[in-house]
Amino acid sequence: MSGRAASAEIYLQGAHVTSWVPSGQDPVLWMSAAGQFGAGLALRGGVPVCFPWFGPAPSAGGGPLHGFARISDWTLLEAVEKGDDVMLRFLLEDTEASRASVWPHAFEARYEITVGAELLLRLTVTNTGTVPITFEEAFHTYLGVGDVQKVTIDGLGDMPYVDRLGGDHEEPPAGESLQITAETDRVYAQPGRIVVRDPAGGCDLTVATTGSANAVVWNPGAAKAVAMGDFGDEEWREMVCVETCNVRERAVTLGAGAERTMAAAVSATSTAPRGTGPQRGEPVRQLA
């Protein structure tokens, strides 16, 4: 779909944003050329919605990585123009299959996506049952970059984090911009506004959040990329994930009838004339 300010592509499966291109700019989101689309398969790239858990399923009963929301069919409730933007609303509710899963609760998730000069994401979860529920949630945003090893990430330097590759423990604040030189998987506390400075792609990419207690920064690095079936061997150089989330000890608990909203605004500011460096991101490619 296209509006005056931007174009985007969104799948009903997962309410998954796979492309967002502000007018006059390059694609901002990254999609793997090795990814595949099909029932029960999660697309690699774009903005997957992780819910109601993040990472492996929360019990020995098993379940899909990052929850069932990103491989479920959402209902499109509305698509309307608002000035130069296009706003879409999606709905996901508990089903017989979700109630038989390792997370058997009654819920309603409403997801509002505004496609414009910014990509605005707003997820509201309501407990429609009679007992409290606890869940994790994330916008697992893949940002396309010209060269990840030249990227610096600002806005996290004074925040404590857990390094998921070096043991489950709190690390001291880094005190400086984050650089990606190898596999990276960090869960930061108290995010707000994170800026990915991409000199090779000629752009600064910003993720600003509300209702989010965590941010995850992830890149698989060379070795893990080779081992992943839906990730090209060299594609790790083209992307970095800056994820808006409430996970681990900051998971959300809602009483009966209560609701909570998590939101993110993604924006792109060019720092070099278009076409002078490697293109950021890619449109969806051969998702068969």
N, C-alpha and C positions, 0 to 999 in steps of 0.2 A: 504494500500500500504506500501511497505517496501523499504528502501534504505540501504546502508551499515552503515550509521550513526544512523538511527532511523527508527521506523515504526509509522504509523499514520492511523487514519480512518477519512474520511471527507465525509459528506453528500452533495449531490447536493442541497437539500432543505436547504436554508440558507447559502450555502458554509460553513457549520458548522463543525468545527474540534471537534470531540468527543473523540479522543485518540491521544496522542503523547508520545512515549516511546523511549527515547534515548538508544542506544545500551548499554547493561550491567547495565541499571538502571530500577527502578520501574516506572510505569505510573506517569506522572506529572499532568495531568488534572483529574478533578473529574467529575463523572457523577452520578446522582441520580438513585438508584435502583427503585424508584417510578415513574420515567419519562416514557412517552409514545411517540411513534413516529406515526405521521399521517399527512395528508394534513391539513394545517392551524394550526397545533400544534407546539409550540416551544419546542425543547428539553431542559431539565433542566441539565445544566452543559456544560463542554467543553469550546468552545469559540464561543458564539453567536455574530453575527454582528448586532449591533443596528444602524438603519438608516431608514428614515431620521429624526426621533426624538428619544429622550431618555425618558423613563418613559411613562406616559399617553400621549395619542394623544394631539396635540397642540390646538385643538378646540373642541367645543361641538359636532361637527359632528361625533366624535368617530373614533376608529381605533385600531389596535392591540397594546398591550403594547410593547414599544421599537421599534415601526416602522414595516414596512412590509418586510424589507430585510431578516430578520431571518426566515420568513416562506414562502419566495418566492423561486422558482426554479431558480438557477443560471446556466449559461452555462459554461461548462468546455471547455476552449479554447486550453489548452496545458498542457501536463504533460511530463516533461523531466528530465533526470538525469543530474546533474551537479556535477561531482566528486562523493563524498560520499553522496551528498544530492539529494533530489527529489524536483523539483519546479513545482508548479501547478498554472495556471492562470484561474480565473473565471470572468465572465461578467454578470452584471445585468443592464438592461436598463428600461426606463419608458415603461409602457404598457397601454392599454386602462383602465385596472383596477386601476393602480396607478394614472393615470390622473383623474380618477373619485373619488379619495380618498381626504382626507383633505389636502394632499400635492400633488397638481396636476401638477408638474413641469417636464420639459424635463431634463434628466440627463443620464450619463453613469458612472457606478461604476465598476472599474477593481480591482480585489482582487488577490494579489500574495501571495501564501503560500509556504514557503520553509521549508521542513521537513529534519532536520539534527541534529547535536549536539545541535543546537539552533532551536527553532521554530520561524521563521521569518514571520511576518504578515505585509502586506503593502497594504493599501486601497487608491486608487486614484479616486476621484470623479470629474467629468467634467460637467459643465453646458453646455448642448447642445442646450439650448433654446435661446431666444432673450431678456430675462429680467433677472435681478438678482434673485438668489435663496438663501435661508437661510436654513440650516439643522444642526442637531446634529448627532454625530456619536460616536460609542464606540466599542471596543473589550471587551466584558463582560466576562473576563477570570476567570474561576473557577479553582483554584489551590487545589490539594489534599494535605492534611496534616495529620500527625499522631494524633495530638491532638491540636485543635485550641486554647485551653486555655493555652497551653504552648508556643505558637508562639509569636515571637516579629517581628515587621515590622519596618525596618529602611529605611531612605530616605525621610521621611515626617515630621520629628520632628520640622523643622524650617519653615514649610509652613502653611499659613492660610487655614482654611477649613470652610465649612458650615456643621453643624450637622443637617441632615435632620430629625432626631428624636426629636431634641430639639428646633425646631423653625428655620425659614429661616433667619439666621443672621451669620455674620462672627465671628468665635471664635479666640481667641489669639493662636499663635503657641504653640504646646504642649511642644516642647523643649526636647523630649525624644522619645524612641521607643514606637510604638503603640502596645497595647496588647488587645486581644479580650476576654472579659469576659461576654458579653451579646450582645443583638442585636446591630449591628453597621451599620451605613449608613452615610458615610462622603464623601463630595466632596471637594477634595484638589485642590489648585491652583499650577501651575508651577511644575509639576512632572518632573522627569528625570530618575533616576535609583532607583528602589524600591527593597529591599531585604526582603524576608520572611524567617526568620530563624525558622526552624522546628526541634527542637531537638528530638522530639518523632519519627519523620519520618526519622531522620538522614540525613537531606538535607537542603541546602540553595537554595531558588528559587528566581530568579532575573527577574524583568520586566524592560527593558530599552526602552525608548520611544523617538520618534522624531515627530514633527508636532502635538503634543498633548498639550493642555493647561490645562487639568484637569486629575486627577486620582480619581477614586471612590474606596473606601474600603467598602465591604459589607459582612455581615454575618447575617442570620435571627435570630439567637438565638433560645432558646428552645421553647418559646411560639409561635412565628411566624411559626417555622418549623412544629409544630403540626397542625397549621391552613392551611397549604399549601397542596393541594391535590397531587402535583407532587414532594413532598419532604418528605423523611422519618423522623419520629419523632426525631431520634437521629443523623441524618446525618449532622446537623449543626456542630458537633464536628469534621467532616472529611474535611472541606473545608474552604476556604476564597476567596472571589473575590477581585482581584486587577485589576481594569478596566482602560484601556487606552481610553481617550475620549476628545471630545470637546463639552461641554454641557452648558446649561443655558446661562448666559451672554457671554460665550465664544463660542457660536454656530458659525458656519462658514457661511460667505456670499461670494458668487462667482458671478462675473459679467458674462455676456454672453461670452461663449467660454473659460472661465477661469477654472483652475483645481487646486486641492490641495491634498496632500498626507499625511496620518497619518500612522505611522509605530510603531511596537513593536517587541522586541526580548525577548523571554522567554528562560531562561536557568536554568539548575539544577546542583548543585555541591554537591556531597555526602560528608557528614561529619561523617559518621559511616559506617562500613561494611554492605553491603547489607544483609537484612534478620535479622538484630539484633533488629529491632523495628517494629512497625506497618507499613504496606505497605501504601505508599502514593498513593492517587488516586485509580481508578479502571478502567479497560476496560469497554466498553459499555456492559450493562447487560439488557437483556430482554426488549429491546425497541420494543414493539409489537404494 
